[in-house]
Amino acid sequence: MPQISEREFERLPLRAHQFLAGVPLHDVWAVDLPSPRAGITLDEFLRVANERLYTPTPVVRGLLDLRLLTGRLFGWDRPRASTQAAPTFADRLTDADRARSLARAGVREGPDGLLRVVYRFENEKLVELINRTVHAAALSALVETANSYRFYFAVYVRSVGRLTPFYMAAIDPLRKLIVYPSLLRSVRANWDRTMVALGT
């Protein structure tokens, strides 16, 4: 499940490139998926997979639980007055974006409801996380190629203070060696279990 070049990613016709202009792209990953038929969208994949593209392994769940516990101990995920008034990426949505989105901005999802949907288009979904360590966005995108599909997972990180670079440096080895490869393998497994096995 390779980490890919920013150049390849930036060539894709995705709304995120303009939408997140000025927000640093931290890294981007991809996994190739076999094609059972033409015309499958990310939205269709999400619906068939019951809105769960990722199935964390026990190791990844353990790391996430450890992060949530640490966050509770240090107050990293606790809302603060300034966070409520701080800009979110949803503030960048245009009327056209809102009309096109298949999900309402601000809907909570993920572990402990820490993630908020920014938009969900046919082939792109953007969620964000705002806490005392980072203001991050995660993009899932599905692109049809000549003989297959390619699923992209990109992470953008905007600093929220002096802690951000140290926090990202601390978690990067686990993200890159364990978490993201495992999650992308689960995307492939869920694709095989749903889109391929069902022959949809």
PABA-971361 format. One record per residue (C-alpha): x, y, z. Coordinates in steps of 0.25 Angstrom, whole numbers, plus 2048, in hexadecimal, padded with zeros to 3 digits. Each point is the difference from the previous one (the first is absolute). Example, Ala and Ser with C-alpha at 12.3 -4.5 7.8 and 13.67 -1.06 7.14 Angstrom:
<node east="831" north="7EE" up="81F"/>
<node east="806" north="80E" up="7FE"/>
//
This chain:
<node east="800" north="800" up="800"/>
<node east="80A" north="80B" up="7FB"/>
<node east="801" north="80E" up="804"/>
<node east="800" north="807" up="7F3"/>
<node east="805" north="80D" up="7FB"/>
<node east="7F9" north="80D" up="801"/>
<node east="802" north="803" up="7F1"/>
<node east="7F8" north="7F4" up="7FD"/>
<node east="7F5" north="804" up="80A"/>
<node east="800" north="80E" up="7FB"/>
<node east="7FD" north="7FC" up="7F2"/>
<node east="7F3" north="7FA" up="804"/>
<node east="7F3" north="808" up="7FD"/>
<node east="7FC" north="802" up="80F"/>
<node east="7F9" north="80B" up="806"/>
<node east="809" north="7FF" up="80C"/>
<node east="80C" north="806" up="7F9"/>
<node east="7F9" north="80D" up="7FF"/>
<node east="7F8" north="7FF" up="80C"/>
<node east="80C" north="7FD" up="80A"/>
<node east="809" north="80A" up="7F9"/>
<node east="80A" north="805" up="80A"/>
<node east="7FE" north="7F4" up="809"/>
<node east="80D" north="7F7" up="800"/>
<node east="7FE" north="7F3" up="7FA"/>
<node east="807" north="7F7" up="80A"/>
<node east="800" north="7F3" up="7F8"/>
<node east="7F7" north="7F8" up="7F6"/>
<node east="7FE" north="7F1" up="7FF"/>
<node east="7FA" north="7F7" up="7F5"/>
<node east="7FB" north="7F2" up="7FE"/>
<node east="7FC" north="7FA" up="7F3"/>
<node east="7F2" north="7F9" up="7FF"/>
<node east="7FC" north="7F5" up="7F6"/>
<node east="7F4" north="805" up="7F7"/>
<node east="7F4" north="7F7" up="800"/>
<node east="7F9" north="80A" up="7F7"/>
<node east="801" north="80F" up="7FB"/>
<node east="7FA" north="80C" up="807"/>
<node east="801" north="7FC" up="80F"/>
<node east="801" north="80D" up="809"/>
<node east="805" north="802" up="80D"/>
<node east="7F2" north="803" up="805"/>
<node east="7FB" north="7F3" up="7FB"/>
<node east="80C" north="7F9" up="807"/>
<node east="7FD" north="807" up="80D"/>
<node east="7F1" north="7FC" up="7FF"/>
<node east="803" north="7F1" up="7FC"/>
<node east="80A" north="7FF" up="80B"/>
<node east="7F6" north="806" up="80B"/>
<node east="808" north="80D" up="800"/>
<node east="80D" north="7F9" up="805"/>
<node east="80B" north="800" up="7F7"/>
<node east="80B" north="7FD" up="80B"/>
<node east="800" north="7F4" up="809"/>
<node east="80A" north="802" up="80B"/>
<node east="808" north="7F4" up="804"/>
<node east="802" north="7FD" up="80F"/>
<node east="80E" north="807" up="800"/>
<node east="7FA" north="80C" up="7F9"/>
<node east="7F4" north="801" up="80A"/>
<node east="80A" north="7FE" up="80B"/>
<node east="809" north="80C" up="7FB"/>
<node east="7F3" north="808" up="7FE"/>
<node east="7FB" north="7FD" up="80E"/>
<node east="80E" north="804" up="806"/>
<node east="7FF" north="80D" up="7F8"/>
<node east="7F2" north="803" up="806"/>
<node east="805" north="7FD" up="80E"/>
<node east="80C" north="809" up="7FF"/>
<node east="7F7" north="80B" up="7FA"/>
<node east="7F7" north="7FF" up="80C"/>
<node east="80B" north="800" up="80A"/>
<node east="807" north="80C" up="7F9"/>
<node east="7F3" north="807" up="7FC"/>
<node east="804" north="800" up="7F1"/>
<node east="7F2" north="7FD" up="7FB"/>
<node east="7F8" north="808" up="80A"/>
<node east="7F9" north="80C" up="7FA"/>
<node east="804" north="80E" up="803"/>
<node east="7F9" north="80D" up="7FE"/>
<node east="809" north="804" up="7F5"/>
<node east="7FE" north="7F3" up="7F9"/>
<node east="7F1" north="802" up="7FF"/>
<node east="803" north="80E" up="7F9"/>
<node east="80C" north="7FC" up="7F8"/>
<node east="7FE" north="7FE" up="7F1"/>
<node east="7FD" north="7F2" up="7FB"/>
<node east="802" north="7FB" up="7F2"/>
<node east="7F1" north="800" up="7FE"/>
<node east="801" north="80F" up="800"/>
<node east="806" north="7FF" up="7F2"/>
<node east="7F4" north="7F9" up="7FA"/>
<node east="7FA" north="808" up="7F5"/>
<node east="7F1" north="7FF" up="7FD"/>
<node east="803" north="7F7" up="7F4"/>
<node east="808" north="7F7" up="80A"/>
<node east="7F5" north="7FF" up="80A"/>
<node east="7F6" north="7FD" up="7F4"/>
<node east="809" north="7F5" up="7FB"/>
<node east="803" north="7FA" up="80D"/>
<node east="7F9" north="7F3" up="803"/>
<node east="802" north="802" up="80F"/>
<node east="7FE" north="80C" up="809"/>
<node east="80C" north="807" up="805"/>
<node east="803" north="7FE" up="80F"/>
<node east="7FA" north="7F2" up="801"/>
<node east="809" north="7F9" up="80B"/>
<node east="806" north="7F2" up="7FD"/>
<node east="80C" north="7F7" up="803"/>
<node east="805" north="7FC" up="80E"/>
<node east="7F9" north="808" up="80B"/>
<node east="7FA" north="809" up="7F5"/>
<node east="80D" north="808" up="7FF"/>
<node east="7FF" north="801" up="7F1"/>
<node east="7F7" north="80A" up="7F9"/>
<node east="7FB" north="7FF" up="7F2"/>
<node east="804" north="80C" up="7F7"/>
<node east="7FA" north="7FA" up="7F3"/>
<node east="7FD" north="7F4" up="7F9"/>
<node east="7FF" north="800" up="7F1"/>
<node east="7FF" north="7F4" up="7F6"/>
<node east="80E" north="7FC" up="800"/>
<node east="806" north="809" up="80C"/>
<node east="7FE" north="800" up="80E"/>
<node east="807" north="80A" up="80A"/>
<node east="7FF" north="800" up="80F"/>
<node east="807" north="808" up="80A"/>
<node east="806" north="7FF" up="80E"/>
<node east="802" north="80D" up="809"/>
<node east="806" north="7FE" up="80D"/>
<node east="80C" north="806" up="808"/>
<node east="80A" north="7F8" up="7F8"/>
<node east="7FC" north="802" up="7F2"/>
<node east="7F6" north="805" up="7F6"/>
<node east="800" north="7F5" up="7F6"/>
<node east="7F8" north="7FC" up="7F4"/>
<node east="7FF" north="7F2" up="7FA"/>
<node east="7FC" north="7FE" up="7F2"/>
<node east="7FB" north="7F3" up="7FA"/>
<node east="7FF" north="7FF" up="7F1"/>
<node east="7FD" north="7F6" up="7F6"/>
<node east="805" north="801" up="7F1"/>
<node east="7FC" north="7F7" up="7F5"/>
<node east="80C" north="7FC" up="7F7"/>
<node east="801" north="7F8" up="7F3"/>
<node east="7FF" north="7F2" up="806"/>
<node east="7FE" north="803" up="80F"/>
<node east="7FD" north="80A" up="80B"/>
<node east="809" north="807" up="809"/>
<node east="7FD" north="804" up="80E"/>
<node east="807" north="80C" up="806"/>
<node east="802" north="804" up="80E"/>
<node east="806" north="80E" up="803"/>
<node east="803" north="807" up="80D"/>
<node east="801" north="80F" up="801"/>
<node east="805" north="807" up="80D"/>
<node east="7FF" north="80E" up="804"/>
<node east="808" north="804" up="80D"/>
<node east="7F8" north="805" up="80C"/>
<node east="80C" north="803" up="808"/>
<node east="80E" north="7FC" up="805"/>
<node east="7FB" north="7F2" up="803"/>
<node east="7FC" north="7FC" up="7F2"/>
<node east="80E" north="7FD" up="7FA"/>
<node east="804" north="7F8" up="80C"/>
<node east="7F3" north="7F9" up="800"/>
<node east="801" north="7FC" up="7F2"/>
<node east="80E" north="7FC" up="801"/>
<node east="7FD" north="7F7" up="80B"/>
<node east="7F4" north="7F9" up="7F9"/>
<node east="806" north="7FF" up="7F2"/>
<node east="807" north="7F3" up="802"/>
<node east="7F4" north="7F9" up="805"/>
<node east="7F7" north="806" up="7F5"/>
<node east="809" north="7FD" up="7F5"/>
<node east="805" north="7F2" up="804"/>
<node east="7F3" north="7FA" up="806"/>
<node east="7F4" north="809" up="800"/>
<node east="7FE" north="804" up="7F2"/>
<node east="805" north="7F4" up="7F9"/>
<node east="7F7" north="7F8" up="809"/>
<node east="7F4" north="809" up="7FD"/>
<node east="802" north="7FF" up="7F1"/>
<node east="801" north="7F1" up="800"/>
<node east="7F3" north="800" up="806"/>
<node east="7FA" north="809" up="7F5"/>
<node east="805" north="7F6" up="7F6"/>
<node east="7FA" north="7F5" up="809"/>
<node east="7F2" north="807" up="801"/>
<node east="801" north="803" up="7F1"/>
<node east="802" north="7F1" up="7FD"/>
<node east="7F5" north="7FC" up="80A"/>
<node east="7F6" north="80A" up="7FA"/>
<node east="802" north="805" up="7F2"/>
<node east="807" north="7F4" up="7FB"/>
<node east="7FA" north="7F5" up="807"/>
<node east="7F2" north="805" up="7FE"/>
<node east="803" north="803" up="7F1"/>
<node east="7F9" north="80E" up="801"/>
//
